[in-house]
Amino acid sequence: MRINVSVERVTLEGVPLAPQQVPALRRVLEAELGRLLAEGSSAPPGGAVPVLRAQMPAPASGDGAVWGAAIAGAASSAVLP
């Protein structure tokens, strides 16, 4: 199975990240979300998801990679059954 993940926009409110952490967040979010979806028990239907809302506990770290992985986990939980 092949899954391509492209995140056009992520809106985060109240996230304590420095601007230089944003590229790491995006890179890890796309990679981790693709990995989690590929490992899911069933593939989600094809096509785009225009809006996905998910809640998660805020990581204590200000590291973009940590936030990206946490967001990917929350997003995959919202997409996969």
Secondary structure, DSSP 8 states (H G I E B T S, - for coil): ------------SS----GGGHHHHHHHHHHHHHHHHHHSSS---SS--S---------S---HHHHHHHHHHHHHHHH--
